[in-house]
Amino acid sequence: MTRTINVGGVSIGGGSPVSIQSMTNTPTHDVEATLAQIRALAAAGCEIVRVAVPDMAAAKAIGALKAGSPVPLVADIHFDYRLALEAAEQGIDKIRINPGNIGSSDRVEAVAKACRERGIPIRVGVNGGSLEKDLLAKYGGPTPEAMVDSALGHVRLLEKHGFEDICVSLKTSSVPATMHAYRLMAERYDYPLHLGVTEAGTREMGELKAAAGIGGLLALDIGDTLRVSLTADPVEEVYAARRILKAVGLRRVGPELISCPTCGRTQIDLIPMARRVEELLKRVDKPITVAVMGCVVNGPGEARHADVGLAGGKGEGVLFQHGEIVARVPEDQLVPGLMKLIEEL
């Protein structure tokens, strides 16, 4: 089990629920626009929001953002230690920075001291596309081993100054390399891990890569917090993260739809029926499992674990609860009948 860090009241690691993160894409110094996006992310289910801090104007806006934000905020900082100090002064909840990139030991010490005094954790964020030249030469490229070595180099700089309130991420655009890097880190160290597949792509392919990489690691009990990186509206990242957590059994938010893939025994137009049920379930907040099956013979038994379900036949079908048939109805009454059963639960 990993150690625990606290990000503005959200616990990460140590067996805490896996938290969902995303990042704003507004100019951070534009407080009104950035707060609007933070609130939209929070409403979608985001629990921690990261903001870019490329300059001092952005750093100085953090106080106002914190005052209006419903969730903890993370400052994303590269190279300039003064931005980290200002973010800490403004009350940021967490800082993402690589100590090896901010200069001399006294600068690292200054950031570590400022964060330690205020209880601000630091995420060491390693990206396979920007590894140190000496590590690329040593390992022959951005290998998982090189990424872990890079992360440990940054971690040791903080540990040298007595700072251990650390989270680590090791991201690449390659699902296998990302998974390998996180597995290596999890085997050797107990720092909490921030999961992600970086530069994953647009919504459809990006979510698929995130589901394979992030979901695969979570299924192996690796990972404490996550961000799904998409070339899309950041709110879509949150929805994707929720779906991944739901798929691996770590979140039970609203209903789960299961449906069969159809086969030659299917005698109803199951695909649009499943889509209709999926759309209707968006209005349901009960943590239930709903089945849409294409075969009356096998469907109820195969979906016995579902709370409710329907199974189609020729011109008619059945409604069932926990595998037991409760009604036989015409095909056009299957979906309305299913929704009525759900209302009665």
TIFIVEX-509233 format. One record per atom (N, C-alpha, C): residue in one letter; x, y, z. Coordinates in steps of 0.2 Angstrom, whole numbers, padded with zeros to 4 digits, always signed. Example, Ala and Ser with C-alpha at 12.3 -4.5 7.8 and 13.67 -1.06 7.14 Angstrom:
BEGIN
A+0066-0028+0039A+0062-0022+0039A+0066-0016+0039S+0064-0011+0035S+0068-0005+0036S+0064+0000+0039
! end
This chain:
BEGIN
M+0004-0006+0000M+0000+0000+0000M+0004+0006+0000T+0002+0011-0004T+0006+0017-0004T+0005+0022+0002R+0010+0026+0003R+0009+0031+0008R+0003+0036+0006T+0001+0040+0011T-0005+0045+0010T-0002+0052+0009I-0005+0056+0005I-0004+0063+0004I-0011+0066+0005N-0011+0073+0007N-0018+0076+0007N-0017+0082+0003V-0022+0083-0002V-0022+0088-0007V-0029+0092-0005G-0028+0097-0001G-0034+0102+0000G-0040+0098+0003G-0039+0093+0007G-0044+0089+0010G-0046+0082+0006V-0043+0081+0000V-0044+0075-0004V-0038+0071-0002S-0039+0065+0001S-0034+0060+0002S-0032+0056-0004I-0025+0056-0005I-0023+0052-0011I-0018+0046-0008G-0019+0040-0010G-0015+0035-0007G-0017+0032-0001G-0014+0026+0001G-0015+0023+0008G-0022+0020+0008G-0024+0018+0002G-0031+0014+0002G-0037+0019+0001S-0035+0026+0000S-0041+0030-0001S-0044+0029-0008P-0050+0031-0009P-0053+0030-0016P-0049+0034-0021V-0049+0031-0027V-0045+0034-0032V-0049+0040-0035S-0045+0046-0035S-0048+0052-0036S-0047+0054-0043I-0052+0058-0046I-0052+0060-0053I-0049+0067-0053Q-0045+0068-0058Q-0042+0075-0059Q-0043+0077-0067S-0042+0083-0068S-0042+0086-0075S-0038+0092-0074M-0038+0096-0080M-0034+0102-0081M-0038+0107-0085T-0038+0113-0083T-0041+0119-0086T-0037+0120-0093N-0040+0123-0098N-0036+0125-0104N-0038+0133-0105T-0040+0136-0100T-0041+0144-0101T-0035+0147-0098P-0033+0153-0100P-0028+0157-0097P-0029+0158-0090T-0024+0155-0086T-0025+0155-0079T-0026+0162-0076H-0023+0167-0079H-0024+0174-0076H-0031+0177-0077D-0035+0173-0082D-0042+0175-0083D-0046+0172-0078V-0047+0175-0072V-0050+0172-0066V-0057+0169-0068E-0061+0174-0071E-0068+0172-0072E-0068+0166-0076A-0065+0166-0082A-0065+0160-0087A-0063+0154-0083T-0057+0155-0080T-0054+0149-0077T-0059+0146-0071L-0062+0150-0067L-0067+0148-0062L-0073+0145-0065A-0075+0147-0071A-0081+0144-0074A-0079+0137-0076Q-0073+0136-0079Q-0071+0129-0081Q-0070+0125-0075I-0067+0127-0070I-0066+0123-0064I-0073+0121-0061R-0078+0125-0061R-0084+0124-0058R-0088+0119-0063A-0087+0119-0069A-0090+0114-0074A-0087+0107-0073L-0080+0107-0072L-0077+0101-0071L-0079+0098-0064A-0080+0102-0059A-0082+0099-0052A-0089+0097-0053A-0093+0100-0057A-0100+0098-0058A-0100+0091-0061A-0095+0090-0066A-0095+0083-0069A-0092+0078-0065G-0089+0079-0059G-0087+0074-0055G-0079+0074-0054C-0076+0080-0056C-0069+0081-0055C-0068+0083-0048E-0063+0080-0045E-0061+0081-0038E-0055+0085-0036I-0051+0086-0041I-0045+0090-0041I-0043+0093-0048V-0042+0099-0048V-0041+0103-0054V-0034+0106-0055R-0031+0105-0060R-0024+0107-0061R-0025+0113-0066V-0021+0119-0064V-0020+0125-0068V-0013+0126-0070A-0012+0128-0077A-0006+0130-0079A-0003+0136-0076V+0003+0136-0074V+0006+0142-0071V+0012+0144-0075P+0012+0147-0081P+0017+0148-0085P+0021+0155-0083D+0018+0159-0079D+0021+0166-0078D+0018+0168-0071M+0021+0174-0069M+0019+0177-0063M+0012+0179-0062A+0009+0181-0068A+0002+0183-0068A-0003+0178-0066A-0001+0172-0069A-0005+0166-0067A-0004+0164-0060A+0002+0164-0058A+0004+0162-0051A+0000+0167-0046K+0000+0173-0047K-0004+0178-0043K-0011+0178-0043A-0014+0174-0048A-0021+0173-0049A-0024+0167-0045I-0019+0163-0042I-0021+0157-0038I-0025+0159-0032G-0024+0164-0029G-0027+0166-0023G-0035+0167-0024A-0036+0171-0030A-0043+0172-0032A-0046+0166-0034L-0043+0161-0038L-0045+0155-0040L-0047+0151-0034K-0043+0150-0029K-0044+0146-0023K-0050+0149-0019A-0051+0155-0019A-0057+0158-0016A-0063+0156-0019G-0063+0155-0025G-0070+0153-0029G-0070+0146-0031S-0065+0142-0030S-0065+0135-0032S-0069+0130-0027P-0073+0126-0030P-0076+0121-0025P-0072+0115-0024V-0066+0114-0027V-0062+0108-0027V-0054+0111-0026P-0050+0106-0023P-0043+0108-0023P-0040+0110-0029L-0035+0114-0029L-0031+0116-0035L-0024+0114-0035V-0021+0112-0041V-0014+0110-0042V-0011+0115-0047A-0005+0118-0045A-0001+0122-0049A+0003+0118-0054D+0003+0119-0060D+0007+0116-0065D+0013+0120-0067I+0019+0119-0064I+0025+0123-0065I+0031+0120-0068H+0034+0123-0073H+0040+0121-0076H+0046+0126-0075F+0051+0123-0073F+0058+0127-0073F+0058+0133-0068D+0053+0137-0067D+0054+0143-0063D+0052+0142-0056Y+0057+0141-0052Y+0055+0140-0045Y+0051+0146-0041R+0052+0152-0044R+0049+0158-0041R+0041+0157-0042L+0039+0154-0047L+0032+0153-0048L+0029+0148-0043A+0033+0143-0041A+0031+0138-0036A+0031+0142-0029L+0035+0146-0028L+0035+0150-0021L+0029+0154-0021E+0027+0158-0027E+0022+0162-0027E+0015+0158-0026A+0015+0152-0030A+0009+0148-0029A+0008+0145-0022A+0013+0144-0019A+0013+0142-0012A+0010+0148-0007E+0013+0153-0009E+0011+0159-0005E+0003+0161-0006Q+0001+0159-0012Q-0006+0161-0014Q-0011+0155-0011G-0008+0150-0008G-0012+0145-0005G-0014+0139-0009I-0010+0138-0014I-0011+0132-0019I-0012+0125-0015D-0015+0120-0017D-0016+0114-0013D-0011+0109-0015K-0008+0110-0021K-0003+0105-0023K+0001+0108-0029I+0008+0106-0029I+0012+0109-0035I+0014+0103-0039R+0014+0104-0045R+0017+0099-0050R+0023+0102-0053I+0029+0099-0051I+0036+0102-0053I+0041+0097-0053N+0046+0097-0057N+0051+0093-0057N+0057+0096-0054P+0059+0094-0047P+0065+0098-0044P+0071+0098-0048G+0073+0093-0052G+0079+0093-0056G+0079+0099-0062N+0073+0102-0063N+0073+0107-0068N+0073+0114-0066I+0073+0115-0060I+0072+0122-0057I+0079+0125-0055G+0084+0122-0056G+0091+0125-0055G+0094+0122-0048S+0098+0126-0045S+0102+0124-0040S+0099+0121-0034S+0103+0118-0029S+0100+0115-0023S+0097+0120-0019D+0099+0126-0018D+0096+0131-0014D+0089+0133-0016R+0088+0132-0023R+0081+0134-0026R+0076+0128-0024V+0079+0122-0025V+0075+0116-0023V+0073+0116-0015E+0078+0118-0011E+0077+0119-0004E+0072+0124-0003A+0072+0129-0006A+0067+0135-0005A+0060+0132-0006V+0059+0129-0012V+0052+0126-0014V+0050+0121-0009A+0055+0116-0007A+0053+0111-0002A+0051+0114+0005K+0055+0119+0007K+0053+0122+0013K+0046+0126+0013A+0045+0130+0008A+0038+0133+0007A+0033+0128+0007C+0033+0123+0004C+0028+0118+0003C+0027+0114+0010R+0033+0112+0013R+0033+0109+0020R+0029+0113+0025E+0031+0119+0025E+0028+0124+0030E+0020+0125+0029R+0018+0124+0023R+0011+0125+0022R+0007+0118+0021G+0010+0113+0021G+0007+0106+0020G+0005+0105+0013I+0009+0107+0008I+0008+0107+0001I+0011+0101-0002P+0008+0096-0004P+0012+0090-0008P+0014+0092-0014I+0019+0089-0017I+0022+0090-0023I+0022+0084-0028R+0019+0085-0034R+0019+0079-0039R+0025+0080-0043V+0029+0074-0043V+0035+0074-0048V+0032+0070-0054G+0032+0074-0060G+0028+0072-0066G+0033+0071-0071V+0035+0064-0073V+0039+0062-0078V+0036+0061-0084N+0038+0063-0090N+0035+0062-0096N+0040+0059-0101G+0039+0054-0104G+0043+0050-0108G+0046+0054-0114G+0043+0060-0116G+0045+0064-0121G+0050+0069-0119S+0051+0070-0113S+0056+0075-0111S+0061+0073-0105L+0063+0067-0106L+0068+0064-0101L+0075+0067-0102E+0079+0067-0097E+0086+0070-0097E+0090+0066-0102K+0094+0070-0105K+0099+0067-0111K+0103+0062-0108D+0106+0062-0102D+0110+0057-0099D+0106+0051-0098L+0100+0051-0097L+0096+0045-0096L+0094+0042-0102L+0093+0046-0107L+0092+0043-0114L+0098+0040-0117A+0104+0042-0115A+0110+0039-0118A+0111+0033-0114K+0110+0033-0107K+0111+0027-0103K+0106+0021-0105Y+0100+0023-0106Y+0095+0017-0108Y+0094+0016-0115G+0096+0020-0119G+0095+0020-0126G+0089+0022-0129G+0085+0027-0125G+0079+0029-0127G+0075+0030-0121P+0068+0033-0122P+0064+0034-0116P+0060+0027-0114T+0064+0023-0111T+0062+0016-0109T+0058+0017-0102P+0054+0012-0100P+0051+0013-0093P+0056+0013-0088E+0062+0010-0089E+0067+0010-0084E+0070+0017-0083A+0071+0020-0089A+0073+0027-0089A+0069+0032-0086M+0062+0031-0086M+0057+0035-0083M+0057+0034-0076V+0058+0028-0073V+0058+0027-0066V+0064+0030-0063D+0070+0029-0067D+0076+0032-0065D+0076+0040-0064S+0072+0043-0069S+0071+0050-0069S+0067+0052-0063A+0062+0049-0062A+0057+0050-0056A+0061+0050-0050L+0065+0045-0049L+0069+0044-0043L+0074+0050-0042G+0077+0052-0047G+0082+0057-0047G+0078+0064-0044H+0072+0065-0046H+0069+0071-0044H+0066+0070-0037V+0064+0064-0035V+0062+0062-0028V+0068+0063-0023R+0073+0061-0025R+0079+0061-0021R+0081+0068-0019L+0080+0073-0024L+0082+0080-0023L+0077+0083-0017L+0071+0081-0017L+0066+0083-0012L+0068+0080-0006E+0069+0073-0006E+0071+0069+0000E+0077+0072+0004K+0082+0074+0000K+0088+0077+0002K+0087+0083+0007H+0081+0087+0005H+0079+0093+0009H+0074+0091+0014G+0073+0085+0016G+0068+0083+0021G+0061+0083+0019F+0060+0083+0012F+0053+0083+0010F+0051+0076+0007E+0045+0073+0009E+0043+0067+0007E+0036+0067+0006D+0032+0072+0005D+0025+0073+0004D+0024+0073-0004I+0026+0067-0007I+0027+0067-0014I+0022+0062-0017C+0020+0064-0023C+0016+0059-0028C+0020+0059-0034V+0020+0053-0038V+0024+0052-0044V+0019+0050-0050S+0021+0053-0056S+0018+0051-0062S+0023+0049-0067L+0022+0044-0071L+0026+0042-0076L+0022+0041-0083K+0022+0046-0087K+0017+0046-0093K+0021+0046-0099T+0018+0042-0104T+0020+0042-0111T+0014+0041-0115S+0015+0042-0121S+0009+0041-0126S+0008+0033-0128S+0013+0029-0125S+0013+0022-0127S+0009+0018-0121V+0004+0015-0122V+0001+0011-0117V+0005+0006-0113P+0009+0002-0117P+0013-0003-0114P+0019+0000-0110A+0022+0005-0113A+0028+0008-0109A+0025+0011-0103T+0019+0015-0103T+0017+0018-0097T+0015+0013-0092M+0012+0007-0094M+0010+0002-0089M+0016-0001-0086H+0021-0002-0090H+0028-0005-0087H+0031+0000-0082A+0031+0006-0084A+0034+0011-0079A+0031+0011-0073Y+0024+0011-0073Y+0021+0012-0066Y+0022+0005-0062R+0022+0000-0066R+0023-0007-0062R+0029-0007-0059L+0035-0005-0063L+0041-0005-0060L+0041+0000-0053M+0038+0006-0054M+0038+0010-0048M+0034+0007-0042A+0029+0004-0044A+0025+0001-0038A+0028-0004-0035E+0032-0008-0039E+0036-0014-0036E+0041-0012-0031R+0044-0006-0032R+0050-0004-0028R+0049+0002-0023Y+0044+0006-0024Y+0043+0012-0019Y+0035+0012-0017D+0034+0016-0012D+0028+0017-0009D+0025+0024-0010Y+0028+0028-0014Y+0025+0034-0016Y+0018+0034-0019P+0013+0037-0018P+0007+0037-0022P+0008+0039-0029L+0004+0035-0033L+0005+0036-0040L-0001+0040-0044H+0001+0045-0048H-0004+0048-0052H-0004+0045-0059L-0010+0042-0061L-0010+0038-0067L-0012+0042-0073G-0009+0041-0079G-0011+0044-0085G-0007+0042-0091V-0010+0042-0097V-0007+0041-0103V-0007+0047-0107T-0001+0050-0108T-0001+0057-0110T-0002+0057-0118E-0004+0063-0120E-0005+0064-0128E-0008+0058-0131A-0014+0056-0127A-0017+0050-0129A-0022+0051-0136G-0023+0057-0137G-0027+0059-0144G-0034+0062-0142T-0038+0062-0148T-0045+0064-0147T-0049+0060-0143R-0055+0062-0142R-0059+0059-0137R-0060+0051-0138E-0061+0049-0144E-0063+0042-0145E-0057+0037-0144M-0051+0039-0147M-0045+0035-0146M-0042+0036-0140G-0042+0042-0138G-0039+0044-0131G-0042+0040-0125E-0049+0040-0125E-0052+0036-0120E-0050+0029-0120L-0050+0026-0127L-0048+0019-0127L-0041+0018-0124K-0036+0022-0126K-0030+0021-0123K-0029+0022-0116A-0033+0027-0113A-0034+0028-0106A-0037+0022-0103A-0042+0019-0106A-0045+0013-0103A-0041+0007-0102A-0037+0006-0108A-0032+0001-0108A-0026+0002-0103G-0023+0008-0103G-0018+0009-0098G-0020+0010-0091I-0024+0015-0090I-0026+0017-0083I-0030+0012-0080G-0035+0009-0084G-0039+0004-0082G-0035-0002-0080G-0031-0004-0085G-0027-0010-0083G-0023-0010-0077L-0020-0004-0076L-0016-0003-0070L-0020-0003-0063L-0026+0000-0064L-0031+0000-0058L-0033-0007-0057A-0034-0011-0062A-0036-0018-0061A-0031-0022-0057L-0025-0020-0058L-0019-0023-0055L-0018-0020-0048D-0022-0016-0046D-0022-0012-0039D-0016-0007-0039I-0014-0004-0045I-0009+0001-0045I-0012+0007-0047G-0011+0013-0043G-0014+0019-0044G-0018+0022-0039D-0017+0029-0038D-0021+0032-0032D-0025+0038-0035T-0023+0041-0040T-0027+0046-0043T-0025+0046-0051L-0030+0049-0055L-0029+0049-0062L-0031+0055-0066R-0029+0056-0071R-0031+0060-0076R-0031+0057-0083V-0037+0057-0086V-0038+0055-0093V-0036+0061-0098S-0031+0061-0101S-0029+0066-0106S-0032+0066-0113L-0036+0070-0114L-0039+0070-0121L-0039+0077-0125T-0038+0077-0131T-0039+0083-0135T-0046+0084-0136A-0049+0087-0131A-0056+0088-0131A-0058+0093-0125D-0064+0094-0124D-0066+0098-0118D-0064+0094-0112P-0061+0098-0107P-0059+0094-0101P-0064+0091-0098V-0070+0093-0098V-0076+0089-0095V-0077+0082-0098E-0075+0081-0104E-0075+0075-0107E-0070+0070-0103E-0064+0073-0101E-0059+0069-0097E-0062+0066-0091V-0067+0070-0088V-0070+0068-0081V-0075+0063-0083Y-0079+0063-0088Y-0084+0058-0089Y-0080+0052-0091A-0075+0052-0095A-0071+0046-0097A-0068+0043-0090A-0065+0047-0086A-0062+0044-0080A-0067+0041-0076R-0073+0043-0075R-0079+0040-0072R-0081+0033-0075R-0081+0033-0081R-0082+0027-0085R-0077+0022-0084I-0071+0024-0083I-0065+0019-0082I-0066+0016-0075L-0067+0021-0070L-0067+0018-0063L-0073+0014-0062K-0078+0015-0066K-0084+0011-0066K-0083+0004-0069A-0079+0004-0074A-0078-0002-0078A-0074-0007-0074V-0069-0004-0070V-0065-0008-0066V-0067-0009-0059G-0073-0007-0057G-0077-0009-0051G-0075-0004-0045L-0072+0002-0047L-0069+0006-0041L-0074+0012-0040R-0079+0013-0044R-0084+0018-0043R-0091+0015-0045R-0096+0016-0041R-0103+0014-0042R-0107+0020-0043V-0107+0024-0048V-0110+0030-0049V-0116+0029-0054G-0122+0028-0052G-0128+0027-0056G-0128+0020-0059P-0133+0019-0064P-0134+0012-0066P-0128+0010-0071E-0127+0004-0071E-0123+0001-0076E-0127-0004-0081L-0126-0002-0087L-0129-0006-0093L-0125-0012-0095I-0127-0018-0095I-0124-0023-0099I-0129-0026-0104S-0126-0028-0110S-0130-0030-0115S-0126-0035-0120C-0129-0040-0123C-0126-0045-0126C-0123-0042-0133P-0119-0045-0136P-0116-0043-0143P-0120-0045-0149T-0126-0048-0148T-0130-0051-0153T-0127-0057-0157C-0131-0061-0159C-0129-0067-0163C-0135-0069-0168G-0134-0075-0171G-0139-0077-0175G-0145-0079-0172R-0146-0080-0165R-0152-0081-0162R-0156-0075-0161T-0153-0069-0161T-0157-0063-0160T-0162-0062-0165Q-0168-0061-0162Q-0174-0060-0166Q-0178-0053-0165I-0174-0049-0162I-0177-0042-0161I-0171-0037-0163D-0173-0031-0164D-0168-0026-0166D-0165-0023-0160L-0160-0027-0158L-0157-0026-0151L-0153-0020-0150I-0149-0018-0156I-0144-0013-0155I-0147-0006-0154P-0152-0004-0158P-0156+0002-0156P-0159+0002-0149M-0162-0004-0147M-0165-0005-0141M-0160-0004-0135A-0154-0006-0136A-0149-0005-0131A-0147+0002-0130R-0147+0005-0136R-0145+0012-0136R-0150+0017-0133R-0157+0015-0134R-0162+0018-0131R-0162+0018-0123V-0161+0012-0121V-0161+0011-0114V-0155+0014-0111E-0149+0014-0114E-0143+0018-0112E-0145+0025-0111E-0148+0028-0116E-0150+0035-0116E-0155+0037-0110L-0160+0032-0109L-0165+0033-0103L-0161+0033-0097L-0156+0028-0096L-0153+0027-0090L-0149+0034-0087K-0148+0038-0092K-0144+0044-0090K-0148+0048-0085R-0155+0047-0085R-0159+0051-0080R-0160+0047-0073V-0157+0041-0073V-0157+0037-0067V-0151+0037-0063D-0152+0038-0056D-0146+0039-0052D-0145+0033-0047K-0149+0028-0048K-0149+0022-0044K-0143+0018-0045P-0139+0015-0041P-0133+0011-0042P-0135+0004-0044I-0138+0003-0049I-0141-0004-0051I-0137-0006-0058T-0138-0013-0059T-0136-0016-0065T-0142-0018-0069V-0142-0015-0076V-0148-0016-0080V-0145-0020-0086A-0149-0025-0088A-0147-0030-0094A-0152-0029-0100V-0149-0029-0106V-0153-0029-0112V-0150-0035-0116M-0154-0040-0116M-0151-0046-0119M-0156-0048-0125G-0153-0052-0130G-0156-0053-0136G-0159-0060-0137C-0159-0064-0132C-0161-0071-0132C-0165-0072-0126V-0172-0074-0127V-0176-0076-0121V-0173-0083-0118V-0171-0087-0122V-0168-0094-0119V-0163-0093-0114N-0157-0089-0116N-0151-0089-0112N-0151-0082-0108G-0154-0077-0111G-0153-0070-0108G-0154-0069-0101P-0160-0071-0098P-0161-0070-0091P-0156-0074-0086G-0154-0080-0089G-0149-0084-0085G-0142-0081-0085E-0140-0079-0091E-0133-0076-0092E-0133-0069-0088A-0138-0065-0087A-0138-0059-0084A-0141-0060-0077R-0141-0065-0074R-0144-0066-0067R-0141-0061-0062H-0135-0059-0063H-0132-0054-0058H-0135-0047-0059A-0139-0046-0064A-0142-0039-0065A-0148-0038-0061D-0149-0032-0059D-0155-0031-0054D-0161-0032-0058V-0161-0029-0064V-0167-0030-0069V-0164-0030-0076G-0169-0033-0080G-0167-0033-0087G-0172-0035-0092L-0171-0035-0098L-0176-0037-0103L-0172-0042-0108A-0176-0047-0111A-0173-0051-0116A-0178-0052-0121G-0176-0051-0128G-0181-0051-0133G-0182-0058-0137G-0188-0059-0139G-0189-0065-0143G-0192-0062-0150K-0196-0066-0153K-0199-0064-0160K-0206-0061-0158G-0205-0054-0159G-0211-0050-0158G-0213-0049-0151E-0210-0052-0146E-0211-0051-0139E-0205-0052-0135G-0205-0052-0129G-0199-0053-0125G-0201-0054-0117V-0196-0054-0113V-0198-0055-0106V-0194-0049-0102L-0197-0048-0096L-0194-0044-0091L-0192-0048-0086F-0186-0047-0083F-0184-0051-0077F-0180-0047-0072Q-0180-0050-0066Q-0176-0047-0060Q-0172-0053-0057H-0165-0052-0057H-0161-0057-0054H-0162-0063-0057G-0163-0063-0064G-0163-0070-0068G-0170-0073-0068E-0175-0070-0064E-0182-0073-0063E-0186-0069-0068I-0190-0072-0072I-0194-0069-0077I-0200-0066-0073V-0202-0060-0074V-0208-0057-0070V-0213-0055-0075A-0212-0055-0081A-0218-0053-0086A-0215-0055-0093R-0220-0056-0097R-0219-0057-0104R-0223-0052-0108V-0220-0048-0112V-0224-0042-0115V-0222-0042-0123P-0226-0038-0126P-0225-0037-0134P-0218-0033-0134E-0215-0034-0140E-0208-0031-0141E-0208-0023-0140D-0214-0020-0142D-0214-0012-0141D-0215-0010-0134Q-0216-0015-0130Q-0217-0013-0123Q-0211-0015-0118L-0206-0018-0121L-0200-0020-0117L-0197-0015-0114V-0195-0009-0117V-0191-0004-0114V-0196+0000-0109P-0202+0002-0111P-0206+0005-0106P-0207+0001-0100G-0208-0006-0101G-0209-0010-0095G-0203-0011-0091L-0197-0011-0094L-0190-0011-0090L-0190-0005-0086M-0191+0001-0089M-0191+0007-0085M-0195+0008-0079K-0201+0005-0080K-0206+0004-0075K-0203+0000-0069L-0200-0005-0071L-0197-0010-0066L-0192-0006-0062I-0188-0002-0066I-0182+0002-0063I-0185+0007-0058E-0191+0010-0060E-0194+0015-0055E-0196+0012-0049E-0198+0006-0049E-0201+0002-0043E-0195+0000-0039L-0189+0000-0041L-0184-0003-0037L-0183+0001-0030
! end
